Amino acid sequence: MPATNDLIRNSALLPLQVLSGTWNAELSEASFLGDPFKKVVMQVAFEWIENGAFLVMRMPLDPPDSIWIVGRDAASDDYQVLYFDNRNVSRNYQMSFSNRTWKIWRNAPTFSQRFEGKISEDANFIKAKWEKSLDGKTWEHDFSIAYARL
């Protein structure tokens, strides 16, 4: 078995290279913030770990601080995302990424979510929204998020 530092970049993740780096993120219209006009600005970092075997997104938000680990089976078009935050919330998501459209979704019996982000032509901006459902049928806006590359 090769040492971790001998791993090569996971070619199945190459389409995600556009996300790599640090972004300013503005969260708005968030149902969980109590005030629909409140905005939260933070920096979000997408970085390669294990020499490019996985992509990690770190999102410091109080609360929660969260980490997203993205991987992909080379035989599948969809990615898998493992999520964990400092509230001790752990979730698995599916993800797709093509034609400048980034989607993430989770179907669970009591709390489903879906995300759709549109990446600008120059790849320096992403405008996105999250929706949630408590029954898997009726969807409502959860929050909007806009990313700007630093």
Secondary structure as the mmCIF struct_conf table of DSSP 4:
data_model
#
loop_
_struct_conf.conf_type_id
_struct_conf.id
_struct_conf.beg_label_comp_id
_struct_conf.beg_label_asym_id
_struct_conf.beg_label_seq_id
_struct_conf.end_label_comp_id
_struct_conf.end_label_asym_id
_struct_conf.end_label_seq_id
HELX_RH_3T_P HELX_RH_3T_P1 THR A 4 ASP A 6
HELX_RH_3T_P HELX_RH_3T_P2 SER A 11 LEU A 19
STRN STRN1 GLY A 21 SER A 28
BEND BEND1 GLU A 29 GLU A 29
HELX_RH_3T_P HELX_RH_3T_P3 SER A 31 LEU A 33
BEND BEND2 GLY A 34 GLY A 34
TURN_TY1_P TURN_TY1_P1 PRO A 36 PHE A 37
STRN STRN2 VAL A 40 ILE A 49
HELX_RH_3T_P HELX_RH_3T_P4 GLU A 50 GLY A 52
TURN_TY1_P TURN_TY1_P2 ALA A 53 ALA A 53
STRN STRN3 PHE A 54 MET A 59
BEND BEND3 ASP A 62 PRO A 63
STRN STRN4 SER A 66 ARG A 72
TURN_TY1_P TURN_TY1_P3 ALA A 74 ALA A 75
BEND BEND4 ASP A 77 ASP A 78
STRN STRN5 TYR A 79 ASP A 85
TURN_TY1_P TURN_TY1_P4 ASN A 86 ARG A 87
STRN STRN6 SER A 90 SER A 98
TURN_TY1_P TURN_TY1_P5 ASN A 99 ARG A 100
STRN STRN7 THR A 101 ARG A 106
BEND BEND5 PRO A 109 THR A 110
STRN STRN8 SER A 112 ILE A 119
TURN_TY1_P TURN_TY1_P6 GLU A 121 ASP A 122
BEND BEND6 ALA A 123 ASN A 124
STRN STRN9 PHE A 125 SER A 133
BEND BEND7 LEU A 134 LYS A 137
STRN STRN10 GLU A 140 ARG A 149
#
